[in-house]
Amino acid sequence: MNTPEISLFSLAAGLLLIIIPLMILEHYKTGLVKDTIVSVIRMVVQLFLVGFYLNYLFEWNNLYVNIGWMLLMVGVCAFNLITRIHLSKRVFFIPVYSAVFFSVMIIGTYFLKGVIGLDNLFESRYFIPICGILLGNILSSNVIGMNAFYSSIKREQHMYHYLLGNGATISEARFPFMTQALIKAFNPAIASMAVMGLIALPGTLVGQIIGGSSPELSIRYQIMIMIINFSASIIAVLISLHFSFKYTFDKYGRLKQSIFKS
C-alpha cells in the first residue's frame, strides 16, 4: 500500500491550522504568540534541512560521520537543555553532556544490538533516528527534572539546612528534592504509558502504519520506543543531577548561588 503524498501546497494548507492556537493565545494575552510563530518557522526550516541531509547521511553511511553527527546532536541537546532551565552553561555543560551521551549510548546500543540485532550498530538509517528519538525525550524530561530539583532546593534552603543540621548526610538531605524532581519529570510519561493504545495512538505507531508496516510490527516497535525513551530519560536525569553536584555544592554541602543566572 502506497502512502498518500503530502504536496507542498497541502502542507501549506495544513500549516494554516496554527492560526487557531495563535488566536487563542492572543485572546488570553499570554505573550506566547511571537514565540509560537518563531518556533513553528524554526521547526519547518529545521525539518526540511534534516530531510535534505539525512538523504546524504543514509547514502554515505560512514562510521565517523554518524558518530560525529551523534556527538553534535548531544551537544545541541545539552546546550538547549541548560538554556531552558536558566542555569550556568559553564557549570552545567560538561555534566549534562556526559549524562546525555552515556544514556543514549547505553540504551541505544542495547536496543539496536540486543533487541533489533543489527550487525552494524552505527547503521545510519537506524542509529541516527533512534538517537534523535532518545535525545528529544531526554531534553524534555531533563528540563523538568533539573529545573524542579534546583528551583526547589533553592526555594527551600531552610529545609535543606535543617536536615543537614539534624545529622543528615549531604546525600540524605538532597534525597527528598531528588524524589520530587523525579516525580515531576516522569509522572506525565507514566500517565501516558498507562493509556497508550486506549485513548492515545503515538506518532511512531501511526507513522509506521501509514508508511505501510503491519499493525503488529508497528506495535512492537512502539512498545520498545516507549521503554527505551523512558529508560534513557530517567538515566539521563539521574546522572545529570549526580554529575552536577560536584560543581553546584561546596564541600560542606552548601548550594552555590553562582550557578543560577540572574
Summary of the structure (lengths in Angstrom):
residues: 262
radius of gyration: 21.1
end to end distance: 56.2
largest distance: 67.9
contacts: 718
relative contact order: 0.11
helix: 79%
strand: 2%
